[in-house]
Amino acid sequence: MRKEFMDEIESRLAPLRLGQDGEPFCVIHIRRGDKKKEARRVATRTYITQAERVMKKLHGGLSVAYIMSDDYSAVTEAKRMLPNARVESLVPKTMKGHDSKGFRKNDNFQGLTKLQSAMALFTDLEAARRATVFVGTATSNMGALVQIIRSQPPSTAVDATTGTMLPPVVSGFVH
């Protein structure tokens, strides 16, 4: 990735202090929006429960979570469900779920330009790449992508619905 983009990503993540001083943190990817067209919706509680389980097993508990989502309501739900954890996110309050058709049709979607949307996605992916634990779903290409770009043990990226390791598969190809 070009240096100016990496610098921008770092400037967004640095104030959140994720992983500072080796503190373990979990990134939780909660997809909403038009995902309902291809898979049943997974409740926020399901993601949180899995994140708490894995973080407790590996690190004694969940103290820092970063919410990666296309819907700001997922962030507010996670904060309510994790009252004793520091919950971070860069999801804009304007986000109400991704709509691929609407995104392709418009230069500005839910208050963000396409470049701003891309930078938000790249920033979320970088947070997920650095995360001690990642929780997503096996039905999401994002989960497979994150599993591929992380250097942590594959067993630390888990499916929220099953608790099993996310497979590093994209479009049917195993990497």
C-alpha positions as CSV (number, residue, x, y, z in Angstrom):
1,M,0.0,0.0,0.0
2,R,1.2,3.5,-0.8
3,K,2.9,5.3,2.1
4,E,0.4,8.2,2.2
5,F,-2.4,5.7,2.7
6,M,-0.6,3.8,5.4
7,D,0.2,7.1,7.1
8,E,-3.5,8.1,7.0
9,I,-4.5,4.7,8.4
10,E,-1.9,5.0,11.2
11,S,-3.1,8.5,12.1
12,R,-6.7,7.1,12.5
13,L,-5.6,4.1,14.6
14,A,-2.9,5.7,16.8
15,P,-5.3,7.6,19.1
16,L,-7.2,4.3,19.9
17,R,-4.0,2.8,21.4
18,L,-5.0,-0.7,20.3
19,G,-2.5,-3.3,21.5
20,Q,-0.5,-0.6,23.3
21,D,2.2,-2.1,25.5
22,G,1.2,-5.6,24.3
23,E,-2.3,-5.4,25.6
24,P,-4.4,-8.0,23.8
25,F,-7.4,-6.8,21.9
26,C,-10.2,-8.3,19.9
27,V,-11.6,-7.0,16.6
28,I,-15.2,-8.0,16.0
29,H,-16.6,-7.7,12.5
30,I,-20.4,-7.3,12.6
31,R,-21.9,-7.2,9.1
32,R,-25.4,-5.8,8.6
33,G,-26.8,-4.0,5.6
34,D,-27.4,-6.1,2.5
35,K,-25.7,-9.2,4.0
36,K,-29.2,-10.3,4.9
37,K,-29.8,-11.1,1.2
38,E,-27.2,-13.9,1.3
39,A,-27.1,-15.1,5.0
40,R,-29.2,-14.9,8.1
41,R,-28.5,-12.0,10.4
42,V,-26.2,-12.9,13.3
43,A,-27.2,-11.2,16.6
44,T,-24.6,-8.8,18.1
45,R,-24.8,-10.9,21.3
46,T,-23.5,-13.9,19.4
47,Y,-20.4,-12.0,18.3
48,I,-19.8,-10.7,21.8
49,T,-20.2,-14.1,23.4
50,Q,-17.7,-15.6,21.1
51,A,-15.2,-12.8,21.6
52,E,-15.5,-13.0,25.4
53,R,-15.1,-16.8,25.2
54,V,-11.9,-16.7,23.1
55,M,-10.4,-13.8,24.9
56,K,-11.0,-15.4,28.3
57,K,-9.4,-18.7,27.1
58,L,-6.4,-17.0,25.6
59,H,-5.9,-13.9,27.7
60,G,-8.0,-14.1,30.8
61,G,-10.7,-11.9,29.6
62,L,-11.9,-9.2,27.1
63,S,-10.7,-5.7,28.1
64,V,-10.4,-4.0,24.7
65,A,-12.7,-4.6,21.7
66,Y,-12.7,-2.8,18.3
67,I,-15.9,-3.0,16.4
68,M,-15.7,-3.2,12.6
69,S,-19.1,-2.8,11.1
70,D,-21.2,-1.2,8.4
71,D,-23.8,-0.1,10.9
72,Y,-23.3,2.2,13.9
73,S,-26.0,0.6,15.9
74,A,-23.7,-2.5,16.2
75,V,-21.2,-0.3,18.0
76,T,-23.8,1.0,20.5
77,E,-25.1,-2.5,21.1
78,A,-21.5,-3.8,21.7
79,K,-20.8,-0.9,24.2
80,R,-24.0,-1.8,26.1
81,M,-23.0,-5.5,26.2
82,L,-19.4,-4.9,27.2
83,P,-19.7,-2.4,30.1
84,N,-16.4,-3.4,31.6
85,A,-14.4,-3.3,28.4
86,R,-13.0,-0.4,26.4
87,V,-14.9,-0.5,23.1
88,E,-13.4,1.4,20.2
89,S,-14.6,1.9,16.6
90,L,-14.3,4.2,13.7
91,V,-17.7,3.5,12.3
92,P,-19.4,6.9,11.5
93,K,-22.7,7.5,13.2
94,T,-24.3,8.0,9.8
95,M,-23.7,4.3,8.8
96,K,-26.9,2.3,8.7
97,G,-25.7,-0.8,6.9
98,H,-24.0,-1.3,3.6
99,D,-26.0,-1.5,0.4
100,S,-23.9,-2.6,-2.6
101,K,-26.3,-1.4,-5.2
102,G,-26.7,2.1,-3.5
103,F,-22.9,2.3,-3.0
104,R,-22.2,1.6,-6.7
105,K,-24.9,4.1,-7.9
106,N,-23.8,7.1,-5.8
107,D,-20.6,9.0,-5.4
108,N,-21.5,9.8,-1.8
109,F,-23.0,7.0,0.3
110,Q,-24.3,7.6,3.8
111,G,-22.2,10.8,4.1
112,L,-19.0,9.3,2.9
113,T,-17.2,9.6,-0.5
114,K,-16.0,6.4,-2.1
115,L,-12.4,7.3,-1.1
116,Q,-13.5,7.9,2.5
117,S,-15.3,4.6,2.5
118,A,-12.3,2.8,1.1
119,M,-10.0,4.4,3.7
120,A,-12.4,3.4,6.5
121,L,-12.3,-0.2,5.2
122,F,-8.5,-0.2,4.9
123,T,-8.3,1.2,8.5
124,D,-10.6,-1.5,9.8
125,L,-8.6,-4.2,8.0
126,E,-5.4,-2.9,9.5
127,A,-6.9,-3.0,13.0
128,A,-8.1,-6.6,12.3
129,R,-4.6,-7.5,10.9
130,R,-3.0,-6.4,14.2
131,A,-5.7,-7.9,16.5
132,T,-4.8,-10.6,19.0
133,V,-8.2,-12.2,18.2
134,F,-10.6,-11.7,15.4
135,V,-14.3,-12.7,15.5
136,G,-16.4,-12.6,12.3
137,T,-18.4,-15.1,10.2
138,A,-17.4,-17.7,7.7
139,T,-20.1,-16.5,5.4
140,S,-18.2,-13.2,5.0
141,N,-15.5,-12.5,2.5
142,M,-14.1,-10.1,5.0
143,G,-13.5,-12.9,7.5
144,A,-11.6,-14.9,4.9
145,L,-9.6,-11.8,3.9
146,V,-8.7,-11.0,7.5
147,Q,-7.6,-14.6,8.1
148,I,-5.2,-14.3,5.2
149,I,-3.6,-11.0,6.1
150,R,-3.0,-11.8,9.8
151,S,0.2,-13.3,11.0
152,Q,-1.3,-14.5,14.3
153,P,-2.1,-18.2,14.7
154,P,-5.1,-19.0,12.4
155,S,-7.0,-20.4,15.5
156,T,-7.2,-16.8,16.8
157,A,-9.7,-15.9,14.0
158,V,-13.0,-17.5,14.8
159,D,-16.5,-17.7,13.4
160,A,-19.0,-16.0,15.7
161,T,-21.7,-18.7,15.0
162,T,-19.7,-21.8,15.5
163,G,-16.6,-20.9,17.5
164,T,-14.4,-22.6,15.0
165,M,-11.5,-21.2,13.1
166,L,-12.3,-19.1,10.1
167,P,-11.1,-20.7,6.9
168,P,-8.7,-18.7,4.8
169,V,-10.8,-19.1,1.7
170,V,-11.7,-16.5,-0.9
171,S,-14.0,-17.4,-3.8
172,G,-13.3,-21.1,-3.4
173,F,-9.5,-20.8,-3.5
174,V,-7.6,-21.9,-0.4
175,H,-4.6,-19.7,0.3
